[in-house]
């Protein structure tokens, strides 16, 4: 039985074309700065994001961590969403390794932070307080795209208070495709941007942190400190180049599949979906309470993998076809 994996867009597997490109990649020693494929990936990503330089890292967590450690010193703080990945899902690395204090706050339904509330959280210049240095935003958040124009307002606020602005753009290319804008346009208001290659884009490993040349030089030092210096990393970087050149526009297919899935599920008795939140490749499905805990196993028996939860998150990606969506809908209908 072929498996349909809707747990995350991190589960994709490289196809034969990508494997061939990776196997044939020209490599050097990236710690010595002589891996040409890593250099090419960093330059390509920075160019697509409209930034001066890029830094190839092992993961989105490492990318965000290097950004935070470079933006902030010990005793500084960053303002961040209560459910943001950098705050809640990255092991407290900024605090544990950098002595950086997070100042979390509730996010709005669209994933944004209320900028009036942000302003009230910025600390005065008083040694009783941590020094507010950085505002962190995320795009997308749970599949939702930040509203058009919002990030420019955030940039104006950050400039007014002398803050830096970082974007966890793990799925920024999903946002760009959904908004029909270049990724560089969405990245423009930010000093630094982290993008993930191994989520919807489909590379097996890696993220890239982009920003000014001076900033990236500092982040490169932190990458070494946190154990991220890799040697013949061109083998991995080649996969990143492949997906940036071949898999960006096709993200629209994932978005269309997610909408088809959401519309089909919403028609089933007991299913609840807010269609306004189905914007990219994620569907959040509310299930009957008396059945929710049993459904993941029932789906698994039918060759469909999901993460437990109510609402249940279902994620479309490179390895999920339109036929897979129809099979999933039939399985839910049988179960419910």
C-alpha positions in Angstrom: 0.0 0.0 0.0 1.4 3.4 -1.0 1.3 5.9 1.9 -0.2 9.4 1.8 1.7 11.4 4.4 -0.2 14.6 5.5 1.7 15.1 8.7 4.0 17.9 7.4 5.6 19.2 4.3 9.0 18.2 5.8 8.4 14.5 4.8 9.1 14.9 1.1 11.7 12.7 -0.5 14.1 13.7 -3.2 13.3 12.3 -6.7 15.8 10.9 -9.2 16.6 14.2 -10.8 17.4 15.9 -7.5 19.4 12.9 -6.3 21.5 13.0 -9.6 22.2 16.7 -9.1 23.3 16.1 -5.5 25.5 13.2 -6.4 27.2 15.2 -9.2 27.7 18.4 -7.1 31.1 20.0 -7.2 32.3 20.2 -3.5 35.0 21.7 -1.4 35.3 22.4 2.3 32.8 25.0 3.3 34.5 25.8 6.6 37.4 26.9 4.5 35.0 28.8 2.3 35.9 26.8 -0.8 32.7 24.8 -1.6 31.5 26.3 -4.8 28.0 24.7 -4.6 27.4 26.2 -1.2 28.5 29.5 -2.4 26.2 29.3 -5.4 23.2 28.4 -3.1 23.9 31.3 -0.8 24.2 33.7 -3.6 21.1 32.4 -5.4 18.9 32.5 -2.2 20.2 36.0 -1.3 19.4 37.2 -4.7 15.9 35.8 -4.7 15.3 37.5 -1.4 16.8 40.8 -2.4 19.6 40.6 0.2 23.4 41.0 0.0 24.5 37.7 1.3 23.3 34.3 2.5 24.4 31.6 4.9 23.6 27.9 4.4 22.7 26.2 7.7 21.5 22.7 8.7 17.9 23.7 9.8 15.4 26.5 10.3 16.1 26.3 14.0 19.8 26.9 13.5 19.0 29.7 11.0 16.8 31.6 13.5 19.2 30.9 16.3 22.1 32.4 14.4 20.0 35.4 13.5 19.0 36.0 17.2 22.5 35.5 18.5 23.8 38.1 15.9 21.0 40.6 16.4 21.0 40.5 20.3 23.5 40.3 23.1 23.2 38.8 26.6 20.5 40.7 28.5 18.8 41.9 25.3 15.2 40.9 24.4 13.3 40.2 21.3 9.5 40.6 20.8 7.9 37.6 19.3 4.5 35.9 18.9 3.3 33.5 21.6 2.9 30.7 19.1 5.8 31.7 16.8 8.2 28.9 15.9 11.2 30.9 17.1 9.7 31.1 20.6 7.8 27.9 21.3 9.3 25.2 19.0 13.1 25.8 19.0 14.1 24.6 22.4 14.6 28.0 24.0 17.9 28.2 22.2 18.2 32.0 22.3 17.8 32.1 26.1 19.8 28.9 26.8 22.7 29.8 24.5 22.6 33.5 24.1 21.1 34.9 27.3 18.5 36.6 25.2 15.1 37.2 26.8 12.0 36.6 24.7 9.0 38.9 25.2 6.1 36.9 23.8 2.7 38.3 23.0 -0.5 36.9 21.5 -0.8 36.7 17.8 -3.8 37.8 15.8 -5.9 35.4 13.8 -3.9 36.1 10.6 -0.5 35.5 12.3 0.4 39.2 12.7 1.3 41.0 15.9 -0.8 44.0 16.9 1.7 46.8 16.4 0.1 49.1 19.0 0.6 46.3 21.5 4.1 45.7 20.3 4.9 49.4 20.9 3.7 49.1 24.5 6.1 46.2 25.1 9.2 48.0 23.9 11.2 48.7 27.1 12.4 52.2 28.1 16.1 53.0 28.2 16.4 52.1 31.9 18.8 49.6 33.4 16.0 47.9 35.3 14.8 46.4 32.0 16.1 44.1 29.3 17.1 46.1 26.2 14.6 45.6 23.4 16.6 45.0 20.3 14.6 42.9 17.9 11.1 42.3 16.5 10.5 38.8 15.1 7.7 38.0 12.7 6.7 34.8 10.8 5.3 34.3 7.3 3.5 32.0 6.9 1.9 31.1 10.3 -0.1 27.9 10.3 -0.5 28.4 6.6 -1.7 31.9 6.9 0.0 34.8 5.0 0.7 38.1 6.6 -1.6 40.8 5.3 -0.5 42.9 2.4 1.1 46.1 3.7 1.5 45.0 7.3 5.2 44.3 7.2 5.9 47.9 6.0 4.1 49.1 9.0 6.2 46.8 11.2 9.3 48.2 9.5 8.3 51.8 10.3 7.7 50.9 13.9 11.1 49.1 14.2 12.9 52.0 12.6 11.2 54.5 14.9 12.4 52.6 18.0 15.8 51.5 16.6 14.9 47.8 16.5 16.0 45.3 14.0 13.4 43.2 12.1 13.8 39.5 11.5 11.5 37.2 9.5 11.1 33.5 10.1 10.1 32.9 6.5 10.4 29.1 6.7 7.5 29.0 4.1 8.0 32.4 2.6 7.9 31.1 -0.9 4.4 29.7 -0.1 3.4 33.2 0.9 4.9 34.7 -2.3 3.1 32.2 -4.5 -0.2 32.8 -2.7 0.2 36.6 -3.0 1.5 36.4 -6.5 4.5 38.5 -5.6 8.3 37.9 -5.7 9.8 36.6 -2.5 12.1 39.6 -2.5 9.1 41.9 -2.2 7.9 40.1 0.9 11.4 40.1 2.4 12.2 43.7 1.6 11.1 45.3 4.9 13.2 42.9 7.0 16.9 43.2 8.0 17.2 39.4 8.0 15.2 36.5 6.6 15.3 32.8 7.2 13.9 30.5 4.5 13.6 26.7 4.7 14.5 24.5 1.7 13.3 21.3 3.2 9.6 22.1 3.8 7.3 22.7 0.8 10.2 23.3 -1.6 11.2 19.6 -1.0 15.0 19.6 -0.4 16.1 16.9 2.0 18.1 19.3 4.3 18.8 22.9 5.0 17.8 26.5 5.4 19.4 29.8 4.4 19.7 33.0 6.4 19.9 36.1 4.3 20.8 39.7 5.2 23.6 42.3 4.7 27.1 41.1 4.1 28.2 42.5 7.4 25.4 40.7 9.3 26.0 37.4 7.6 29.7 37.5 8.4 28.7 37.8 12.1 26.1 35.0 11.7 28.7 32.8 10.1 30.8 33.0 13.3 27.7 32.0 15.4 27.0 29.1 13.0 30.5 27.7 13.8 29.9 28.2 17.6 26.6 26.2 17.5 28.2 23.4 15.6 26.9 24.2 12.2 30.2 24.3 10.2 29.9 21.7 7.5 32.6 20.4 5.2 31.6 19.0 1.8 28.1 20.6 2.2 27.8 21.1 -1.5 26.1 17.7 -1.7 23.3 19.2 0.4 23.4 22.6 -1.1 22.8 21.1 -4.6 19.4 19.9 -3.5 18.6 23.4 -2.3 19.6 24.9 -5.6 17.5 22.3 -7.4 14.3 23.1 -5.5 14.8 26.9 -5.8 15.1 26.5 -9.6 12.4 23.9 -10.0 9.9 23.8 -7.2 8.8 27.4 -6.3 6.0 27.9 -8.9 4.6 24.4 -8.3 3.8 25.3 -4.7 0.5 26.6 -6.2 -0.4 22.9 -6.8 -0.1 22.2 -3.1 -2.3 25.2 -2.3 -4.9 24.0 -4.8 -4.8 20.5 -3.3 -5.2 21.9 0.2 -8.3 23.9 -0.9 -9.8 20.8 -2.6 -9.2 18.8 0.6 -10.7 21.5 2.8 -13.8 21.9 0.7 -14.4 18.2 0.5 -14.0 17.7 4.3 -16.2 20.7 5.1 -19.0 18.9 3.3 -18.8 15.9 5.7 -21.0 15.7 8.7 -19.2 16.7 11.9 -16.3 18.4 10.1 -15.5 22.1 10.8 -13.1 24.2 8.7 -12.7 28.0 8.5 -12.1 28.4 4.8 -10.7 31.9 5.3 -7.7 30.3 7.0 -7.0 27.9 4.1 -4.6 30.1 2.2 -1.5 28.0 1.4 -0.8 24.3 2.0 -2.4 23.7 5.5 -5.9 22.7 6.5 -7.0 22.8 10.1 -9.9 20.3 10.6 -12.2 20.4 13.6 -13.6 16.9 14.3 -16.3 15.4 16.5 -14.9 15.1 20.0 -16.1 11.5 20.4 -14.2 10.4 17.3 -11.2 12.6 17.1 -8.8 10.4 19.1 -9.5 7.3 17.0 -9.3 8.8 13.5 -5.5 8.9 13.1 -5.3 5.1 13.6 -8.2 4.5 11.3 -6.6 6.6 8.6 -3.3 4.8 9.1 -5.0 1.5 8.5 -6.0 3.0 5.1 -2.5 4.2 4.3 -2.9 7.8 5.4 -0.6 9.4 8.0 -1.7 12.4 10.1 -0.7 13.9 13.4 -3.3 13.6 16.2 -5.1 16.7 17.3 -8.4 18.5 17.3 -8.2 20.6 15.2 -6.1 18.3 13.1 -3.5 19.8 10.8 -3.3 18.3 7.4 -0.4 19.5 5.1 -0.2 19.1 1.4 3.2 19.0 -0.4 5.3 17.7 -3.3 4.5 14.0 -2.7 0.7 14.5 -2.4 -1.2 14.3 -5.7 -4.7 15.2 -6.6 -5.6 11.5 -6.6 -4.2 11.2 -3.1 -6.6 14.0 -2.0 -9.6 12.2 -3.4 -8.5 9.0 -1.6 -8.1 10.9 1.6 -11.6 12.4 1.2 -13.1 8.9 0.7 -11.3 7.6 3.8 -12.7 10.4 5.9 -16.1 9.8 4.6 -15.9 6.1 5.4 -14.7 6.8 8.9 -17.2 9.5 9.7 
